[in-house]
């Protein structure tokens, strides 16, 4: 029984850490993608002996970093769309359905 309570007590403390690590992982993945691209470019240059092939690797790394940002963006957009479908966040739909005049903002309770 003490294991159940200790697990329940840990959940609130661990959740913010996991969310922060998820946000941090985007920055780390960008750095790793560019570093791998530079390494790939250096490897291609050393094998082929052609100087400009280094920039091919750099371009691949930067492209991978941009792709990581795009994927993270799409994931967040999908998350917000799912959140907007919940009934407790339906205020936007209610506001869109109503027609407001400039002078009338609803019932006044004085």
DOLUM-478735 format. One record per atom (N, C-alpha, C, CB): residue in one letter; x, y, z. Coordinates in steps of 0.001 Angstrom, whole numbers, plus 500000, padded with zeros to 6 digits. Glycine has a CB too. Example, Ala and Ser with C-alpha at 12.3 -4.5 7.8 and 13.67 -1.06 7.14 Angstrom:
% residues 2
A513190494310507800;A512300495500507800;A513200496700507800;A511308495527509046;S512850497750507080;S513670498940507140;S512900500030507870;S514084499402505725;
This chain:
% residues 110
X500817498818500000;X500000500000500000;X500872501262500000;X499064499989501202;X502013501224500630;X502899502387500631;X503487502628499246;X504024502202501656;X503664501557498452;X504160501737497087;X503163502506496237;X504458500385496443;X501868502256496433;X500848502960495664;X500850504446495996;X499465502361495933;X500971504790497250;X500971506198497625;X502245506880497163;X500810506351499133;X503375506204497213;X504611506834496760;X504592507052495254;X505820505983497152;X503971506138494508;X503846506317493063;X502925507486492757;X503322505034492396;X501834507607493491;X500914508716493284;X501559510043493642;X499652508515494101;X502402510055494651;X503069511285495046;X504112511707494026;X503713511120496406;X504709510789493306;X505742511110492324;X505178511681491033;X506547509883492016;X503994511279490658;X503434511695489371;X503412513205489179;X502043511161489230;X502927513998490126;X502914515442489889;X504304516049489760;X502180516126491000;X505285515490490431;X506634516025490351;X507332515630489061;X507444515560491531;X507047514460488544;X507732513963487352;X507146514561486075;X507654512441487295;X505859514838486051;X505200515327484841;X505832516619484304;X503726515558485120;X506084517641485135;X506728518849484598;X508138518583484059;X506794519919485677;X508842517662484667;X510183517324484193;X510110516688482814;X510888516379485182;X509140515802482620;X508978515146481324;X508577516160480263;X507931514021481410;X507668517080480594;X507258518104479638;X508432519016479275;X506097518932480209;X509257519359480253;X510427520196479975;X511433519453479110;X511089520647481281;X511620518175479368;X512549517382478562;X512058517248477129;X512743515996479179;X510735517163476956;X510175517082475610;X510447518371474847;X508662516801475666;X510304519506475502;X510604520778474861;X512097520926474600;X510105521933475720;X512901520475475520;X514343520558475365;X514839519636474269;X515029520227476669;X514155518537474052;X514611517581473055;X514584518164471649;X513763516333473108;X513719519134471377;X513698519763470062;X515000520516469817;X512496520714469934;X515454521260470796;X516714521983470644;X517901521051470498;X516932522896471823;X517891519995471287;X518976519023471204;X518958518331469848;X518869517988472337;X517777517981469351;X517696517291468061;X518163518191466923;X516264516817467799;X517933519482467049;X518418520400466011;X519944520440465989;X517856521818466238;X520544520530467164;X522008520566467246;X522604519259466745;X522466520838468693;X522007518139467135;X522519516830466712;X522376516672465203;X521774515687467443;X521253517126464629;X521056516998463182;X522103517793462415;X519651517467462788;X522377519010462843;X523385519821462160;X524775519220462354;X523354521274462676;X525068518738463560;X526380518126463819;X526565516864462973;X526533517785465322;X525520516065462848;X525626514867462009;X525798515246460542;X524384513976462182;X525128516290460108;X525293516760458730;X526703517245458472;X524306517872458426;X527273517986459423;X528661518448459282;X529610517252459253;X529044519413460440;X529366516279460122;X530197515072460116;X530087514311458813;X529815514165461263;X528868514213458292;X528669513537457009;X529380514288455891;X527169513408456692;X529280515608455906;X529969516421454895;X531471516267454981;X529599517886455049;X531987516237456206;X533431516044456384;X533853514676455870;X533825516199457867;X533048513650456149;X533345512297455682;X533320512224454162;X532350511297456272;X532312512817453551;X532227512811452083;X533416513559451485;X530892513450451604;X533786514684452081;X534931515456451578;X536220514673451702;X535059516777452328;X536411513971452824;X537653513222453001;X537722512017452065;X537789512764454450;X536574511412451750;X536564510259450842;X536736510701449397;X535261509463450995;X536004511756449002;X536033512165447598;X537178513123447280;X534723512811447230;X537609513908448251;X538681514872448014;X538185516162447386;X539731514260447134;X536884516296447197;X536302517500446604;X535806518392447744;X535131517143445606;X536279519634447752;X536007520538448877;X534531520876449044;X536785521810448701;X533801521100447977;X532431521567448096;X531460520491448590;X531969522088446774;X531874519243448610;X530984518183449104;X530729518305450610;X531582516806448793;X531606519022451301;X531382519300452717;X530062520041452910;X532549520121453300;X529778520979452014;X528565521786452128;X527296520983451853;X528639522958451177;X527430519880451129;X526279518994450936;X525849518424452294;X526623517840449931;X526806517972453077;X526504517457454413;X525909518517455322;X527752516894455045;X526449519738455265;X525910520835456073;X524467521108455668;X526770522116455914;X524197521115454369;X522835521331453890;X521899520225454364;X522817521416452367;X522349518992454322;X521536517864454792;X521235518021456289;X522264516513454521;X522220518412457077;X522023518604458511;X521043519714458825;X523334518898459174;X521172520838458138;X520246521954458357;X518840521568457914;X520719523215457599;X518741520840456808;X517429520381456341;X516777519444457359;X517562519672454984;X517564518575457945;X517029517660458964;X516565518427460197;X518090516616459364;X517300519471460581;X516900520286461731;X515576521011461448;X518008521310462077;X515433521546460247;X514187522219459870;X513034521225459854;X514327522896458491;X513288520023459369;X512255518987459359;X511829518621460783;X512760517736458620;X512775518566461711;X512442518288463110;X511539519376463693;X513723518164463948;X511833520627463370;X511011521735463863;X509611521640463261;X511662523107463520;X509522521335461979;X508221521217461318;X507389520088461928;X508408520978459815;X508020518951462196;X507303517830462806;X506811518193464210;X508208516584462867;X507630518891464979;X507221519309466317;X506071520312466235;X508413519919467081;X506122521193465257;X505048522165465061;X503738521464464724;X505418523157463952;X503777520517463812;X502567519783463426;X502010518994464609;X502865518833462248;X502889518442465425;X502442517704466606;X501705518622467570;X503633517043467312;X502226519816467782;X501579520775468680;X500258521269468107;X502504521959468948;X500201521506466799;X498955521947466176;X497885520879466348;X499169522262464678;X498238519620466122;X497279518524466314;X496833518442467765;X497894517185465878;X497754518661468683;X497418518640470102;X496431519751470445;X498684518778470951;X496650520956469910;X495746522069470175;X494384521855469523;X496358523371469682;X494362521238468347;X493086520959467693;X492269519957468499;X493315520433466274;X492916518942469039;X492214517979469885;X491704518654471154;X493135516800470243;X492491519554471695;X492102520275472897;X490909521189472618;X493283521089473437;X490871521787471443;X489773522686471088;X488458521931470927;X490102523436469802;X488512520648470646;X487300519855470467;X486624519517471791;X487623518582469723;X487335519670472900;X486754519365474201;X485674520391474543;X487845519340475294;X484576519922475128;X483443520833475404;X483781521994476333;X482311520056476003;X484682521796477259;X484967522882478201;X485718524036477559;X485764522356479368;X486281523817476360;X486980524885475646;X486183525360474439;X488362524413475202;X484880525196474457;X484030525538473321;X483585526991473341;X482822524642473297;X484197527847474103;X483805529249474196;X483974529954472860;X484620529961475271;X484966529601472086;X485185530240470788;X483997530001469873;X486473529717470134;X483467528798469878;X482310528478469049;X481101529289469503;X482000526968469104;X480923529416470799;X479814530202471316;X479947531661470918;X479734530077472829;X481155532188470969;X481363533577470582;X481161533767469089;X482756534036470984;X481535532806468289;X481338532894466845;X479859532809466480;X482115531789466137;X479084532047467240;X477667531879466958;X476848533131467300;X477133530689467728;X477287533890468271;X476570535098468682;X476950536258467770;X476879535448470159;X475996537171467624;X476288538401466900;X476226539543467898;X475291538626465710;X477341540232468051;X477407541328469005;X477341542662468277;X478687541237469848;X476591543583468868;X476639544965468412;X477769545648469157;X475273545702468640;X478157546806468682;X479213547531469374;X478753548025470741;X479684548703468530;X477452548320470861;X476960548903472093;X476441547848473068;X475871549897471787;X475990546711472589;X475365545719473444;X476317544550473667;X474041545232472833;X476732544363474898;X477646543266475226;X476977542206476067;X478862543792475951;X475683542111475989;X474977541096476747;X474196541701477885;X475938540070477272;X473666540861478701;X472841541269479830;X473699541914480903;X472077540073480405;X473208543060481395;X473952543750482444;X473275543494483781;X474048545274482155;X474025543130484756;X473499542857486098;X474058543905487059;X473870541405486574;X473253544947487296;X473690545985488220;X473082545787489562;X473350547350487702;
